[in-house]
Amino acid sequence: MNKPKKPAFKPLDCDDMERSIQLCNGIEYLIDEFQREINGKEAVQLFNSNYKGHLLKVVSHLEELIHRLTYLTAKNNKEFYYEHLYTILISLNSCPNALIITAHYLDPDQEFKRLLNRNTFEFELGQIVKKIQFIKNVLGSLSIGRKSGVRNINHYFNQTKRTA
C-alpha cells in the first residue's frame, strides 16, 4: 500500500494566502485584457483615461498583493516560509513603478505627454506576468506545504536579477 504523502511543512492555508493567489490570477487577467485593448492602436491613440484607469487597477492589485505578502512574511518567521516569501517580495516590490509612470503619461489631462515605447512597455508587462506566474506556483506550493514549487526559487530570482 502506498502511504499518502505528508506535506514537507505545515501548509499556509489562510485567507491571506487564498487572496494572494486570487490576486495573482486577477493581475494576469487584467494585464492580458489591457494588452488586447491596446493591440493595434497607434501611440497617440493611447492617451485615454480608460487606459490610465486600467493600469492603475493593475497597480492596485499589485499593491494589495505586496501588502498581503508582507503580512504573511512577518507572520511566518520560520526560516523556510520567511526566506521564500521575502524573496518573492523583493522581486515584486518594484513592479508597480513602471505601470504608475506609464499611467501618468497616458493621462489625457497631463500637460506634458510622452509617447509610449511599445517594445519596452510590453517587455515590462511580460516580466510582470512571468513573475506573477512563478509567484502563483510558489504560493500554491506553500499553501499545501510542499517544496516542489519552491526548489528553484533562488535560481529563478538570481537569474532574473542578472537580466534586469
Phi and psi in degrees as a GROMACS rama.xvg file:
@    title "Ramachandran Plot"
@    xaxis  label "Phi"
@    yaxis  label "Psi"
@TYPE xy
-86.8701  129.906  ASN-2
-80.6418  141.667  LYS-3
-65.3023  142.671  PRO-4
-68.0344  132.603  LYS-5
-87.193  145.988  LYS-6
-63.7964  145.139  PRO-7
-67.7278  -32.381  ALA-8
-137.48  164.206  PHE-9
-64.6894  126.341  LYS-10
-62.2492  145.308  PRO-11
-94.99  73.0778  LEU-12
-103.764  85.2337  ASP-13
-131.699  172.889  CYS-14
-60.7025  -38.2489  ASP-15
-65.2714  -36.0315  ASP-16
-68.2304  -45.6255  MET-17
-60.2618  -45.1467  GLU-18
-65.1208  -36.2179  ARG-19
-63.0994  -41.9252  SER-20
-67.0012  -39.5615  ILE-21
-62.1473  -40.8703  GLN-22
-63.4748  -40.0362  LEU-23
-59.232  -45.9892  CYS-24
-62.3024  -41.9661  ASN-25
-64.5128  -40.2719  GLY-26
-64.6484  -45.04  ILE-27
-57.8601  -45.5702  GLU-28
-63.3675  -46.4743  TYR-29
-63.5094  -39.3582  LEU-30
-67.2266  -43.0443  ILE-31
-61.6835  -43.5821  ASP-32
-62.4967  -42.4275  GLU-33
-63.1356  -43.8979  PHE-34
-63.155  -37.1334  GLN-35
-67.1339  -37.2429  ARG-36
-65.8208  -39.4037  GLU-37
-92.2326  -3.17862  ILE-38
-60.1531  126.553  ASN-39
83.1591  -0.138228  GLY-40
-88.3243  145.66  LYS-41
-74.2349  158.229  GLU-42
-58.5263  -36.4675  ALA-43
-68.5586  -29.1635  VAL-44
-74.1193  -9.3799  GLN-45
-84.9192  -7.74896  LEU-46
-76.7853  84.128  PHE-47
-146.113  134.82  ASN-48
-67.7289  -22.9112  SER-49
-65.2007  -41.2672  ASN-50
-67.477  -39.7241  TYR-51
-60.2791  -47.4787  LYS-52
-61.9926  -38.3195  GLY-53
-64.528  -44.4664  HIS-54
-64.1673  -39.5157  LEU-55
-68.6851  -27.5659  LEU-56
-68.0062  -40.843  LYS-57
-61.8076  -43.6677  VAL-58
-60.2072  -41.9253  VAL-59
-59.7976  -43.7225  SER-60
-64.728  -42.1016  HIS-61
-62.0493  -43.2438  LEU-62
-64.8102  -39.8526  GLU-63
-64.893  -40.2836  GLU-64
-61.7595  -44.5287  LEU-65
-61.6182  -43.3397  ILE-66
-60.9789  -46.8694  HIS-67
-66.0159  -39.4096  ARG-68
-68.4831  -33.9604  LEU-69
-63.1083  -43.2585  THR-70
-62.7222  -46.1425  TYR-71
-62.6151  -37.4753  LEU-72
-65.8379  -44.8814  THR-73
-68.2956  -34.7744  ALA-74
-73.5277  -32.1165  LYS-75
-110.967  83.99  ASN-76
-81.5477  0.917571  ASN-77
-62.3729  138.705  LYS-78
-52.6565  -43.7913  GLU-79
-60.0909  -51.2017  PHE-80
-68.1866  -45.6559  TYR-81
-59.3646  -47.2798  TYR-82
-58.4929  -46.253  GLU-83
-75.246  -40.866  HIS-84
-66.6825  -38.3958  LEU-85
-66.0459  -40.4291  TYR-86
-62.2102  -40.3619  THR-87
-62.7043  -44.5451  ILE-88
-60.8828  -41.7659  LEU-89
-59.9494  -43.8828  ILE-90
-71.5651  -30.1122  SER-91
-89.1537  -19.5661  LEU-92
-57.3262  -37.6057  ASN-93
-95.6297  -1.64363  SER-94
-58.3847  -41.9821  CYS-95
-65.0873  -22.7153  PRO-96
-58.6977  -46.5501  ASN-97
-63.2655  -36.1572  ALA-98
-73.0938  -37.6682  LEU-99
-64.8756  -45.2904  ILE-100
-63.9403  -44.2387  ILE-101
-63.7842  -42.4916  THR-102
-61.0942  -37.9456  ALA-103
-60.7058  -45.1899  HIS-104
-77.2614  -18.3882  TYR-105
-86.2766  -5.47506  LEU-106
-66.3282  119.262  ASP-107
-65.9554  -20.6139  PRO-108
-85.1374  -8.23633  ASP-109
-66.8715  130.605  GLN-110
-65.6588  -43.4262  GLU-111
-104.923  104.576  PHE-112
-91.7968  153.007  LYS-113
-136.702  128.05  ARG-114
-67.7543  144.575  LEU-115
-82.7629  127.948  LEU-116
-81.5369  102.98  ASN-117
-61.037  -41.0461  ARG-118
-63.6815  -46.1905  ASN-119
-65.4258  -43.586  THR-120
-66.4462  -42.3421  PHE-121
-65.1434  -33.4496  GLU-122
-63.5686  -44.8883  PHE-123
-61.8365  -44.2515  GLU-124
-61.8435  -40.8408  LEU-125
-61.9146  -40.5112  GLY-126
-64.4487  -42.137  GLN-127
-63.0178  -44.482  ILE-128
-62.7801  -43.0091  VAL-129
-60.5328  -44.2506  LYS-130
-63.1735  -43.1801  LYS-131
-64.3611  -42.4283  ILE-132
-62.7264  -42.7212  GLN-133
-66.7515  -43.4979  PHE-134
-61.8392  -39.973  ILE-135
-60.5087  -41.2417  LYS-136
-64.681  -42.4194  ASN-137
-65.0943  -44.5034  VAL-138
-62.4506  -39.0847  LEU-139
-61.3925  -41.0855  GLY-140
-67.0733  -42.5028  SER-141
-65.9656  -33.7551  LEU-142
-70.3215  -22.0748  SER-143
-107.887  -1.96745  ILE-144
82.8185  26.0847  GLY-145
-109.441  153.407  ARG-146
-87.306  -12.8004  LYS-147
-54.3742  -41.6729  SER-148
-84.1888  -8.22705  GLY-149
-110.907  -0.341299  VAL-150
-57.0039  -45.9803  ARG-151
-97.8708  16.3264  ASN-152
-61.5763  -45.3685  ILE-153
-65.1192  -40.751  ASN-154
-62.7168  -44.4823  HIS-155
-61.1976  -49.0022  TYR-156
-75.7265  -27.9998  PHE-157
-67.0464  -39.4619  ASN-158
-67.1506  -39.1997  GLN-159
-64.2963  -39.7413  THR-160
-63.6766  -37.7773  LYS-161
-67.8479  -33.3963  ARG-162
-84.401  -16.5484  THR-163
